[in-house]
Amino acid sequence: MQRQLLDKHLKHYQAGYGLPRDFYHDLDLYQAELDLIWRQGWLFAALSCEVSKPGNYVTYDVAGDSILIVRRADGSIGAMHNVCRHRGSL
């Protein structure tokens, strides 16, 4: 159903112009865009220099989901949902 909604509105897209109005105002269309486009692949979250030393971190928010990106003690970079395990809040 989401795919059909997205396709229906993309038929009205004209190259060189902005997206049709509904892409900016329709919550169902926004959710379809998130599910079918943004959550289907990698997203750029930060530059490695932003977490250059062990313990450095940045947060990245996308569609209400907060991600914590941290430089680990071994020099690798990790990412996880920014949620407290026992309280369920940021």
C-alpha positions as CSV (number, residue, x, y, z in Angstrom):
1,M,0.0,0.0,0.0
2,Q,2.8,2.4,0.8
3,R,4.5,1.7,-2.5
4,Q,1.3,2.5,-4.3
5,L,0.9,5.8,-2.4
6,L,4.4,6.8,-3.2
7,D,4.2,5.8,-6.9
8,K,0.8,7.7,-7.2
9,H,2.4,10.9,-6.1
10,L,5.7,10.5,-8.0
11,K,3.7,10.4,-11.2
12,H,3.2,14.1,-10.8
13,Y,7.0,14.9,-10.3
14,Q,8.6,17.0,-13.1
15,A,12.3,17.0,-13.5
16,G,13.8,20.4,-12.5
17,Y,10.9,21.2,-10.1
18,G,10.3,20.5,-6.5
19,L,8.3,17.6,-5.3
20,P,4.5,17.8,-5.4
21,R,2.9,19.6,-2.5
22,D,1.7,16.4,-0.7
23,F,5.3,15.3,-0.1
24,Y,5.6,18.2,2.3
25,H,2.2,17.9,4.0
26,D,0.8,14.3,3.9
27,L,1.8,12.3,7.0
28,D,1.1,8.9,5.3
29,L,3.2,9.9,2.3
30,Y,6.0,11.0,4.7
31,Q,5.9,7.6,6.5
32,A,6.0,5.8,3.2
33,E,9.0,7.8,2.1
34,L,10.8,6.9,5.4
35,D,10.0,3.2,5.2
36,L,10.6,2.7,1.5
37,I,13.6,5.1,0.9
38,W,15.4,6.4,4.0
39,R,15.3,3.2,6.0
40,Q,16.3,0.9,3.2
41,G,20.0,1.8,3.0
42,W,22.9,3.6,4.6
43,L,22.6,7.2,5.7
44,F,25.5,9.5,6.2
45,A,25.6,10.3,10.0
46,A,29.0,11.9,10.8
47,L,32.6,12.4,9.7
48,S,35.1,10.2,11.4
49,C,37.0,13.3,12.6
50,E,34.0,14.2,14.7
51,V,34.7,11.2,16.9
52,S,38.5,11.3,16.6
53,K,39.4,10.1,20.1
54,P,38.2,7.2,22.2
55,G,35.1,8.3,24.1
56,N,34.1,11.0,21.6
57,Y,30.6,10.7,20.4
58,V,27.9,12.4,18.3
59,T,24.2,11.9,18.1
60,Y,22.3,11.6,14.9
61,D,18.5,11.9,14.7
62,V,16.4,10.6,11.8
63,A,12.6,10.6,11.9
64,G,12.4,10.4,15.7
65,D,15.1,7.8,16.1
66,S,18.2,8.9,17.9
67,I,21.5,7.1,17.1
68,L,24.7,7.4,19.2
69,I,27.9,7.2,17.2
70,V,31.0,6.6,19.4
71,R,34.8,6.0,19.0
72,R,35.6,2.9,21.0
73,A,38.7,2.4,23.1
74,D,40.1,0.1,20.4
75,G,39.8,2.9,17.8
76,S,36.8,1.4,16.0
77,I,33.6,3.3,15.5
78,G,30.3,1.9,16.7
79,A,26.7,3.0,16.5
80,M,23.6,2.1,18.6
81,H,20.1,3.4,19.3
82,N,20.4,6.2,21.9
83,V,18.0,4.6,24.4
84,C,18.5,3.9,28.1
85,R,18.0,0.2,28.5
86,H,16.1,0.2,31.8
87,R,14.1,3.5,31.3
88,G,13.6,3.6,27.5
89,S,14.4,7.2,27.2
90,L,17.3,9.1,25.6
